Amino acid sequence: MTITMNHLIVPAADRHAAATFFADLLGLRVGVPAGPFAPVRVNDDLTLDFDDRHLAQPGHYAFLVDDATFDAVLDRLRRGTSIDYGSGPMNGWDREINHLGGGRGVYVRDPNGHSYELFTAVPPL
């Protein structure tokens, strides 16, 4: 049996602002509101549904991306001085990237305290 993640509900103080931050970070679009959600389609299988009906509690969301996507995200991060990003939890928001698993990785903090991790290679277990 194949299992595919279809959607995640991401708690936010302001669903539209949180969805816009995430979409802008990855070069995506915020979709048409669906009920109480501001959706951002990540790929054919996965949508992040931003929801502001409950208390926003920080979460961690990790994405394997190709080199071109990583380069585009890094360019946006370097231009945006107000966005916290860094090489990993142990180093804080040092505005650097890491090279785990033979690729490149970066952690980004959104205004709700969520941590988005983007990496180009899967680190060994």
DRENTORKOL-3810 file (N, C-alpha, C; in nm, 4 decimals):
REM DRENTORKOL-3810
@n.u->0.0833; n.v->-0.1177; n.w->0.0000; ca.u->0.0000; ca.v->0.0000; ca.w->0.0000; c.u->0.0880; c.v->0.1244; c.w->0.0000
@n.u->0.0559; n.v->0.2203; n.w->-0.0838; ca.u->0.1268; ca.v->0.3472; ca.w->-0.0866; c.u->0.0576; c.v->0.4448; c.w->0.0057
@n.u->0.1363; n.v->0.5158; n.w->0.0854; ca.u->0.0817; ca.v->0.6172; ca.w->0.1742; c.u->0.1393; c.v->0.7517; c.w->0.1335
@n.u->0.0525; n.v->0.8485; n.w->0.1111; ca.u->0.0940; ca.v->0.9817; ca.w->0.0707; c.u->0.0318; c.v->1.0832; c.w->0.1648
@n.u->0.1135; n.v->1.1727; n.w->0.2191; ca.u->0.0580; ca.v->1.2794; ca.w->0.3014; c.u->-0.0142; c.v->1.3764; c.w->0.2102
@n.u->-0.1371; n.v->1.4118; n.w->0.2457; ca.u->-0.2215; ca.v->1.4955; ca.w->0.1626; c.u->-0.2238; c.v->1.6401; c.w->0.2092
@n.u->-0.2395; n.v->1.6627; n.w->0.3392; ca.u->-0.2408; ca.v->1.7997; ca.w->0.3893; c.u->-0.2017; c.v->1.8038; c.w->0.5371
@n.u->-0.1529; n.v->1.9207; n.w->0.5780; ca.u->-0.1211; ca.v->1.9468; ca.w->0.7175; c.u->-0.1912; c.v->2.0747; c.w->0.7571
@n.u->-0.2453; n.v->2.0793; n.w->0.8777; ca.u->-0.3024; ca.v->2.2022; ca.w->0.9293; c.u->-0.1949; c.v->2.2707; c.w->1.0126
@n.u->-0.1639; n.v->2.3954; n.w->0.9758; ca.u->-0.0596; ca.v->2.4715; ca.w->1.0429; c.u->-0.1261; c.v->2.5822; c.w->1.1245
@n.u->-0.1164; n.v->2.5763; n.w->1.2581; ca.u->-0.1785; ca.v->2.6795; ca.w->1.3409; c.u->-0.1050; c.v->2.8122; c.w->1.3269
@n.u->-0.1819; n.v->2.9212; n.w->1.3198; ca.u->-0.1232; ca.v->3.0533; ca.w->1.2991; c.u->-0.2054; c.v->3.1599; c.w->1.3706
@n.u->-0.1400; n.v->3.2692; n.w->1.4068; ca.u->-0.2118; ca.v->3.3819; ca.w->1.4661; c.u->-0.2981; c.v->3.4502; c.w->1.3601
@n.u->-0.2469; n.v->3.4569; n.w->1.2382; ca.u->-0.3187; ca.v->3.5161; ca.w->1.1250; c.u->-0.2955; c.v->3.4239; c.w->1.0064
@n.u->-0.3971; n.v->3.3500; n.w->0.9666; ca.u->-0.3798; ca.v->3.2473; ca.w->0.8623; c.u->-0.3330; c.v->3.3058; c.w->0.7305
@n.u->-0.3829; n.v->3.4218; n.w->0.6938; ca.u->-0.3441; ca.v->3.4814; ca.w->0.5650; c.u->-0.1980; c.v->3.5267; c.w->0.5668
@n.u->-0.1563; n.v->3.5906; n.w->0.6761; ca.u->-0.0165; ca.v->3.6347; ca.w->0.6870; c.u->0.0784; c.v->3.5155; c.w->0.6893
@n.u->0.0424; n.v->3.4105; n.w->0.7635; ca.u->0.1280; ca.v->3.2923; ca.w->0.7723; c.u->0.1373; c.v->3.2198; c.w->0.6387
@n.u->0.0252; n.v->3.2075; n.w->0.5694; ca.u->0.0247; ca.v->3.1426; ca.w->0.4381; c.u->0.1074; c.v->3.2232; c.w->0.3383
@n.u->0.0953; n.v->3.3546; n.w->0.3438; ca.u->0.1715; ca.v->3.4414; ca.w->0.2532; c.u->0.3203; c.v->3.4304; c.w->0.2805
@n.u->0.3611; n.v->3.4291; n.w->0.4089; ca.u->0.5023; ca.v->3.4139; ca.w->0.4438; c.u->0.5575; c.v->3.2848; c.w->0.3847
@n.u->0.4869; n.v->3.1739; n.w->0.4075; ca.u->0.5324; ca.v->3.0437; ca.w->0.3588; c.u->0.5363; c.v->3.0396; c.w->0.2060
@n.u->0.4307; n.v->3.0877; n.w->0.1423; ca.u->0.4255; ca.v->3.0875; ca.w->-0.0046; c.u->0.5372; c.v->3.1728; c.w->-0.0633
@n.u->0.5581; n.v->3.2911; n.w->-0.0081; ca.u->0.6649; ca.v->3.3785; ca.w->-0.0574; c.u->0.8019; c.v->3.3142; c.w->-0.0387
@n.u->0.8220; n.v->3.2473; n.w->0.0746; ca.u->0.9500; ca.v->3.1818; ca.w->0.1019; c.u->0.9841; c.v->3.0798; c.w->-0.0053
@n.u->0.8858; n.v->2.9971; n.w->-0.0423; ca.u->0.9116; ca.v->2.8883; ca.w->-0.1370; c.u->0.8751; c.v->2.9211; c.w->-0.2820
@n.u->0.8306; n.v->3.0433; n.w->-0.3078; ca.u->0.7936; ca.v->3.0789; ca.w->-0.4445; c.u->0.6641; c.v->3.0127; c.w->-0.4878
@n.u->0.5713; n.v->2.9958; n.w->-0.3938; ca.u->0.4426; ca.v->2.9324; ca.w->-0.4213; c.u->0.3317; c.v->3.0370; c.w->-0.4152
@n.u->0.2075; n.v->2.9919; n.w->-0.4307; ca.u->0.0930; ca.v->3.0829; ca.w->-0.4244; c.u->-0.0018; c.v->3.0387; c.w->-0.3135
@n.u->-0.0645; n.v->3.1375; n.w->-0.2524; ca.u->-0.1712; ca.v->3.1080; ca.w->-0.1573; c.u->-0.2961; c.v->3.0804; c.w->-0.2398
@n.u->-0.3633; n.v->2.9702; n.w->-0.2114; ca.u->-0.4820; ca.v->2.9325; ca.w->-0.2863; c.u->-0.6067; c.v->3.0037; c.w->-0.2379
@n.u->-0.7159; n.v->2.9725; n.w->-0.3018; ca.u->-0.8461; ca.v->3.0255; ca.w->-0.2638; c.u->-0.8819; c.v->2.9692; c.w->-0.1265
@n.u->-0.9277; n.v->3.0546; n.w->-0.0331; ca.u->-0.9646; ca.v->3.0034; ca.w->0.0994; c.u->-1.0604; c.v->2.8851; c.w->0.0896
@n.u->-1.0368; n.v->2.7866; n.w->0.1747; ca.u->-1.1204; ca.v->2.6665; ca.w->0.1792; c.u->-1.1727; c.v->2.6543; c.w->0.3216
@n.u->-1.2948; n.v->2.6987; n.w->0.3440; ca.u->-1.3490; ca.v->2.7007; ca.w->0.4794; c.u->-1.2642; c.v->2.7928; c.w->0.5649
@n.u->-1.2175; n.v->2.7451; n.w->0.6796; ca.u->-1.1372; ca.v->2.8296; ca.w->0.7684; c.u->-0.9881; c.v->2.8306; c.w->0.7357
@n.u->-0.9499; n.v->2.7761; n.w->0.6228; ca.u->-0.8083; ca.v->2.7586; ca.w->0.5906; c.u->-0.7610; c.v->2.8497; c.w->0.4778
@n.u->-0.6343; n.v->2.8924; n.w->0.4889; ca.u->-0.5635; ca.v->2.9588; ca.w->0.3798; c.u->-0.4649; c.v->2.8547; c.w->0.3275
@n.u->-0.4961; n.v->2.7900; n.w->0.2142; ca.u->-0.4139; ca.v->2.6781; ca.w->0.1666; c.u->-0.2960; c.v->2.7216; c.w->0.0790
@n.u->-0.1867; n.v->2.6484; n.w->0.0931; ca.u->-0.0720; ca.v->2.6644; ca.w->0.0034; c.u->-0.0377; c.v->2.5246; c.w->-0.0470
@n.u->-0.0536; n.v->2.5042; n.w->-0.1779; ca.u->-0.0207; ca.v->2.3750; ca.w->-0.2388; c.u->0.1301; c.v->2.3676; c.w->-0.2566
@n.u->0.1908; n.v->2.2673; n.w->-0.1934; ca.u->0.3352; ca.v->2.2481; ca.w->-0.1989; c.u->0.3732; c.v->2.1684; c.w->-0.3230
@n.u->0.2946; n.v->2.0654; n.w->-0.3531; ca.u->0.3160; ca.v->1.9836; ca.w->-0.4723; c.u->0.1834; c.v->1.9142; c.w->-0.5048
@n.u->0.1838; n.v->1.8222; n.w->-0.5981; ca.u->0.0591; ca.v->1.7563; ca.w->-0.6387; c.u->-0.0082; c.v->1.6800; c.w->-0.5250
@n.u->0.0681; n.v->1.6422; n.w->-0.4234; ca.u->0.0142; ca.v->1.5600; ca.w->-0.3160; c.u->-0.0102; c.v->1.6342; c.w->-0.1850
@n.u->0.0585; n.v->1.7444; n.w->-0.1617; ca.u->0.0584; ca.v->1.8053; ca.w->-0.0287; c.u->0.0160; c.v->1.9518; c.w->-0.0303
@n.u->-0.0753; n.v->1.9844; n.w->0.0612; ca.u->-0.1177; ca.v->2.1221; ca.w->0.0849; c.u->-0.0986; c.v->2.1538; c.w->0.2324
@n.u->-0.0443; n.v->2.2724; n.w->0.2629; ca.u->-0.0419; ca.v->2.3206; ca.w->0.3999; c.u->-0.1612; c.v->2.4134; c.w->0.4154
@n.u->-0.2462; n.v->2.3836; n.w->0.5126; ca.u->-0.3671; ca.v->2.4613; ca.w->0.5389; c.u->-0.3451; c.v->2.5443; c.w->0.6645
@n.u->-0.3291; n.v->2.6746; n.w->0.6491; ca.u->-0.3040; ca.v->2.7636; ca.w->0.7617; c.u->-0.4371; c.v->2.7998; c.w->0.8276
@n.u->-0.4396; n.v->2.7886; n.w->0.9605; ca.u->-0.5635; ca.v->2.7986; ca.w->1.0376; c.u->-0.5404; c.v->2.8880; c.w->1.1595
@n.u->-0.6237; n.v->2.9906; n.w->1.1755; ca.u->-0.6074; ca.v->3.0812; ca.w->1.2889; c.u->-0.7212; c.v->3.0724; c.w->1.3906
@n.u->-0.7905; n.v->2.9596; n.w->1.3945; ca.u->-0.9006; ca.v->2.9443; ca.w->1.4897; c.u->-0.8540; c.v->2.9051; c.w->1.6292
@n.u->-0.7314; n.v->2.8592; n.w->1.6422; ca.u->-0.6801; ca.v->2.8120; ca.w->1.7713; c.u->-0.5445; c.v->2.8766; c.w->1.7980
@n.u->-0.4955; n.v->2.8597; n.w->1.9164; ca.u->-0.3662; ca.v->2.9137; ca.w->1.9560; c.u->-0.2550; c.v->2.8575; c.w->1.8663
@n.u->-0.1716; n.v->2.9470; n.w->1.8163; ca.u->-0.0585; ca.v->2.9038; ca.w->1.7342; c.u->0.0517; c.v->2.8494; c.w->1.8240
@n.u->0.0859; n.v->2.7230; n.w->1.8057; ca.u->0.1954; ca.v->2.6607; ca.w->1.8777; c.u->0.3017; c.v->2.6236; c.w->1.7755
@n.u->0.4259; n.v->2.6678; n.w->1.7985; ca.u->0.5314; ca.v->2.6436; ca.w->1.6996; c.u->0.5491; c.v->2.4958; c.w->1.6663
@n.u->0.5688; n.v->2.4686; n.w->1.5390; ca.u->0.5947; ca.v->2.3341; ca.w->1.4903; c.u->0.7168; c.v->2.3346; c.w->1.3997
@n.u->0.7574; n.v->2.2173; n.w->1.3580; ca.u->0.8727; ca.v->2.2005; ca.w->1.2697; c.u->0.8253; c.v->2.1287; c.w->1.1439
@n.u->0.8569; n.v->2.1852; n.w->1.0270; ca.u->0.8149; ca.v->2.1301; ca.w->0.8989; c.u->0.9375; c.v->2.1223; c.w->0.8089
@n.u->0.9714; n.v->2.0024; n.w->0.7614; ca.u->1.0933; ca.v->1.9812; ca.w->0.6835; c.u->1.0591; c.v->1.9431; c.w->0.5399
@n.u->1.1369; n.v->1.9992; n.w->0.4462; ca.u->1.1113; ca.v->1.9772; ca.w->0.3041; c.u->1.2415; c.v->1.9451; c.w->0.2313
@n.u->1.2419; n.v->1.8356; n.w->0.1589; ca.u->1.3502; ca.v->1.8019; ca.w->0.0677; c.u->1.3235; c.v->1.8783; c.w->-0.0609
@n.u->1.4198; n.v->1.9614; n.w->-0.1030; ca.u->1.4023; ca.v->2.0447; ca.w->-0.2224; c.u->1.5184; c.v->2.0232; c.w->-0.3182
@n.u->1.4972; n.v->2.0595; n.w->-0.4444; ca.u->1.6065; ca.v->2.0500; ca.w->-0.5412; c.u->1.6981; c.v->2.1724; c.w->-0.5263
@n.u->1.8129; n.v->2.1669; n.w->-0.5924; ca.u->1.9119; ca.v->2.2747; ca.w->-0.5799; c.u->1.8587; c.v->2.4090; c.w->-0.6273
@n.u->1.7826; n.v->2.4108; n.w->-0.7351; ca.u->1.7303; ca.v->2.5369; ca.w->-0.7871; c.u->1.6336; c.v->2.6013; c.w->-0.6876
@n.u->1.5491; n.v->2.5207; n.w->-0.6263; ca.u->1.4572; ca.v->2.5735; ca.w->-0.5255; c.u->1.5339; c.v->2.6243; c.w->-0.4050
@n.u->1.6345; n.v->2.5488; n.w->-0.3609; ca.u->1.7150; ca.v->2.5918; ca.w->-0.2466; c.u->1.7829; c.v->2.7255; c.w->-0.2767
@n.u->1.8425; n.v->2.7374; n.w->-0.3959; ca.u->1.9095; ca.v->2.8617; ca.w->-0.4341; c.u->1.8129; c.v->2.9799; c.w->-0.4340
@n.u->1.6922; n.v->2.9592; n.w->-0.4849; ca.u->1.5925; ca.v->3.0661; ca.w->-0.4891; c.u->1.5496; c.v->3.1067; c.w->-0.3480
@n.u->1.5289; n.v->3.0090; n.w->-0.2605; ca.u->1.4918; ca.v->3.0383; ca.w->-0.1215; c.u->1.6048; c.v->3.1142; c.w->-0.0534
@n.u->1.7267; n.v->3.0677; n.w->-0.0694; ca.u->1.8415; ca.v->3.1326; ca.w->-0.0061; c.u->1.8561; c.v->3.2764; c.w->-0.0545
@n.u->1.8331; n.v->3.2997; n.w->-0.1827; ca.u->1.8388; ca.v->3.4354; ca.w->-0.2365; c.u->1.7322; c.v->3.5237; c.w->-0.1693
@n.u->1.6109; n.v->3.4724; n.w->-0.1552; ca.u->1.5049; ca.v->3.5497; ca.w->-0.0887; c.u->1.5404; c.v->3.5764; c.w->0.0571
@n.u->1.5981; n.v->3.4770; n.w->0.1259; ca.u->1.6364; ca.v->3.4951; ca.w->0.2651; c.u->1.7452; c.v->3.6008; c.w->0.2801
@n.u->1.8417; n.v->3.5979; n.w->0.1933; ca.u->1.9530; ca.v->3.6938; ca.w->0.2031; c.u->1.9081; c.v->3.8363; c.w->0.1733
@n.u->1.8040; n.v->3.8526; n.w->0.0926; ca.u->1.7499; ca.v->3.9860; ca.w->0.0644; c.u->1.6597; c.v->4.0355; c.w->0.1764
@n.u->1.5975; n.v->3.9432; n.w->0.2520; ca.u->1.5042; ca.v->3.9797; ca.w->0.3580; c.u->1.5714; c.v->3.9842; c.w->0.4934
@n.u->1.6125; n.v->4.1003; n.w->0.5362; ca.u->1.6883; ca.v->4.1116; ca.w->0.6605; c.u->1.6051; c.v->4.0835; c.w->0.7846
@n.u->1.4734; n.v->4.0842; n.w->0.7738; ca.u->1.3887; ca.v->4.0637; ca.w->0.8917; c.u->1.3534; c.v->3.9162; c.w->0.9151
@n.u->1.3978; n.v->3.8266; n.w->0.8285; ca.u->1.3650; ca.v->3.6849; ca.w->0.8421; c.u->1.4790; c.v->3.6134; c.w->0.9130
@n.u->1.4456; n.v->3.5433; n.w->1.0231; ca.u->1.5451; ca.v->3.4645; ca.w->1.0947; c.u->1.5692; c.v->3.3335; c.w->1.0218
@n.u->1.6969; n.v->3.3037; n.w->0.9942; ca.u->1.7318; ca.v->3.1740; ca.w->0.9367; c.u->1.8718; c.v->3.1366; c.w->0.9814
@n.u->1.9020; n.v->3.0070; n.w->0.9710; ca.u->2.0329; ca.v->2.9632; ca.w->1.0132; c.u->2.0621; c.v->2.8189; c.w->0.9794
@n.u->2.1815; n.v->2.7766; n.w->1.0214; ca.u->2.2328; ca.v->2.6456; ca.w->0.9837; c.u->2.1807; c.v->2.5317; c.w->1.0699
@n.u->2.1199; n.v->2.5611; n.w->1.1815; ca.u->2.0652; ca.v->2.4536; ca.w->1.2631; c.u->2.0347; c.v->2.4977; c.w->1.4042
@n.u->1.9554; n.v->2.4186; n.w->1.4742; ca.u->1.9124; ca.v->2.4548; ca.w->1.6090; c.u->2.0274; c.v->2.4822; c.w->1.7058
@n.u->2.1383; n.v->2.4127; n.w->1.6897; ca.u->2.2513; ca.v->2.4307; ca.w->1.7814; c.u->2.3233; c.v->2.5638; c.w->1.7576
@n.u->2.3034; n.v->2.6247; n.w->1.6404; ca.u->2.3756; ca.v->2.7471; ca.w->1.6044; c.u->2.2882; c.v->2.8712; c.w->1.6059
@n.u->2.1631; n.v->2.8563; n.w->1.6435; ca.u->2.0739; ca.v->2.9725; ca.w->1.6438; c.u->2.0447; c.v->3.0195; c.w->1.5022
@n.u->2.0074; n.v->3.1435; n.w->1.4917; ca.u->1.9713; ca.v->3.2016; ca.w->1.3617; c.u->2.0929; c.v->3.2765; c.w->1.3083
@n.u->2.1979; n.v->3.1995; n.w->1.2715; ca.u->2.3278; ca.v->3.2552; ca.w->1.2345; c.u->2.3380; c.v->3.3021; c.w->1.0890
@n.u->2.2275; n.v->3.2955; n.w->1.0139; ca.u->2.2224; ca.v->3.3388; ca.w->0.8740; c.u->2.3234; c.v->3.2625; c.w->0.7861
@n.u->2.3475; n.v->3.1360; n.w->0.8235; ca.u->2.4356; ca.v->3.0456; ca.w->0.7494; c.u->2.3560; c.v->2.9232; c.w->0.7068
@n.u->2.4160; n.v->2.8376; n.w->0.6237; ca.u->2.3543; ca.v->2.7108; ca.w->0.5860; c.u->2.4412; c.v->2.5979; c.w->0.6391
@n.u->2.3861; n.v->2.4758; n.w->0.6378; ca.u->2.4656; ca.v->2.3604; ca.w->0.6780; c.u->2.4904; c.v->2.2718; c.w->0.5551
@n.u->2.5725; n.v->2.1696; n.w->0.5746; ca.u->2.6063; ca.v->2.0769; ca.w->0.4652; c.u->2.5892; c.v->1.9326; c.w->0.5112
@n.u->2.4802; n.v->1.9060; n.w->0.5810; ca.u->2.4531; ca.v->1.7715; ca.w->0.6313; c.u->2.4139; c.v->1.6781; c.w->0.5175
@n.u->2.4550; n.v->1.5535; n.w->0.5274; ca.u->2.4174; ca.v->1.4526; ca.w->0.4294; c.u->2.4733; c.v->1.4766; c.w->0.2904
@n.u->2.5752; n.v->1.5618; n.w->0.2794; ca.u->2.6348; ca.v->1.5895; ca.w->0.1494; c.u->2.5595; c.v->1.6921; c.w->0.0678
@n.u->2.4595; n.v->1.7542; n.w->0.1246; ca.u->2.3832; ca.v->1.8578; ca.w->0.0543; c.u->2.3902; c.v->1.9890; c.w->0.1303
@n.u->2.2888; n.v->2.0705; n.w->0.1109; ca.u->2.2800; ca.v->2.1983; ca.w->0.1812; c.u->2.1474; c.v->2.2038; c.w->0.2557
@n.u->2.1482; n.v->2.2719; n.w->0.3694; ca.u->2.0267; ca.v->2.2844; ca.w->0.4470; c.u->2.0186; c.v->2.4180; c.w->0.5176
@n.u->1.8965; n.v->2.4587; n.w->0.5489; ca.u->1.8746; ca.v->2.5835; ca.w->0.6210; c.u->1.7443; c.v->2.5722; c.w->0.7002
@n.u->1.7417; n.v->2.6381; n.w->0.8140; ca.u->1.6220; ca.v->2.6476; ca.w->0.8971; c.u->1.5719; c.v->2.7914; c.w->0.8905
@n.u->1.4411; n.v->2.8082; n.w->0.8790; ca.u->1.3802; ca.v->2.9401; ca.w->0.8694; c.u->1.2713; c.v->2.9494; c.w->0.9754
@n.u->1.2683; n.v->3.0611; n.w->1.0496; ca.u->1.1640; ca.v->3.0808; ca.w->1.1512; c.u->1.0605; c.v->3.1786; c.w->1.0975
@n.u->0.9342; n.v->3.1382; n.w->1.1060; ca.u->0.8274; ca.v->3.2271; ca.w->1.0611; c.u->0.7766; c.v->3.3102; c.w->1.1792
@n.u->0.6930; n.v->3.4104; n.w->1.1540; ca.u->0.6455; ca.v->3.4978; ca.w->1.2615; c.u->0.5671; c.v->3.4262; c.w->1.3721
@n.u->0.5177; n.v->3.3048; n.w->1.3488; ca.u->0.4466; ca.v->3.2283; ca.w->1.4513; c.u->0.5399; c.v->3.1381; c.w->1.5309
@n.u->0.6681; n.v->3.1408; n.w->1.4985; ca.u->0.7647; ca.v->3.0566; ca.w->1.5682; c.u->0.7862; c.v->2.9210; c.w->1.5047
@n.u->0.7153; n.v->2.8915; n.w->1.3943; ca.u->0.7362; ca.v->2.7649; ca.w->1.3240; c.u->0.8761; c.v->2.7634; c.w->1.2637
@n.u->0.9330; n.v->2.6457; n.w->1.2548; ca.u->1.0630; ca.v->2.6267; ca.w->1.1931; c.u->1.0432; c.v->2.5477; c.w->1.0640
@n.u->1.0812; n.v->2.6094; n.w->0.9522; ca.u->1.0793; ca.v->2.5402; ca.w->0.8236; c.u->1.2222; c.v->2.4995; c.w->0.7922
@n.u->1.2431; n.v->2.3702; n.w->0.7706; ca.u->1.3743; ca.v->2.3187; ca.w->0.7362; c.u->1.3726; c.v->2.2801; c.w->0.5890
@n.u->1.4691; n.v->2.3315; n.w->0.5145; ca.u->1.4821; ca.v->2.3010; ca.w->0.3729; c.u->1.6193; c.v->2.2392; c.w->0.3518
@n.u->1.6241; n.v->2.1250; n.w->0.2807; ca.u->1.7527; ca.v->2.0582; ca.w->0.2597; c.u->1.7516; c.v->1.9918; c.w->0.1219
@n.u->1.8733; n.v->1.9759; n.w->0.0669; ca.u->1.8872; ca.v->1.9208; ca.w->-0.0681; c.u->1.9288; c.v->1.7745; c.w->-0.0705
@n.u->1.9674; n.v->1.7207; n.w->0.0433; ca.u->2.0045; ca.v->1.5788; ca.w->0.0520; c.u->1.9599; c.v->1.5269; c.w->0.1873
@n.u->1.9176; n.v->1.4033; n.w->0.1912; ca.u->1.8697; ca.v->1.3449; ca.w->0.3154; c.u->1.9907; c.v->1.3001; c.w->0.3976
@n.u->2.0050; n.v->1.3567; n.w->0.5199; ca.u->2.1170; ca.v->1.3133; ca.w->0.6048; c.u->2.1021; c.v->1.1656; c.w->0.6404
@n.u->2.2117; n.v->1.0953; n.w->0.6580; ca.u->2.2040; ca.v->0.9526; ca.w->0.6961; c.u->2.1422; c.v->0.9381; c.w->0.8339
@n.u->2.0720; n.v->0.8276; n.w->0.8550; ca.u->2.0093; ca.v->0.8019; ca.w->0.9850; c.u->2.1096; c.v->0.7538; c.w->1.0865
END
